[in-house]
Amino acid sequence: MTNYPFERGPVYPAGTLLEYNFMGGLRHFGIATGYGTVIHSSRRLGGVLESDFNEFSDGRSVRVVPLVYPVSGAELVARARAKTGQRYNVLTRNCEHFVTWVLEGRPRSRQLGPLSR
């Protein structure tokens, strides 16, 4: 196996929003870097980090979420990397909070419904 993450899985353009379903309907989100890695907030891994695609997907089928934003993919990746190391919290710092902060500048999680801040 190679030591280069971009050689271990698919490579999506920088700033691509990725998601997969788990636990019967919850969704996990991440931002592709353009180099075969994904930046995401993970309960399993303890917080915001950059993982190779296979570690991000955890063997699940991943979908691209179509989006149009007025900033470049490189800018979205820079915003995402600024949060690297932030600890995970299901109520205030989950993966959906993370990606909405990257995309919109404010953290939100629709999956939490009325519990969301």
Secondary structure, DSSP 8 states (H G I E B T S, - for coil): --S-GGGSS----TT-EEEEEETTTEEEEEEE-SSSEEEEEETTTTEEEEEEHHHHHTTS--EEE----SS-HHHHHHHHHHTTT-B-BTTTBSHHHHHHHHHHSS---GGGGGG--
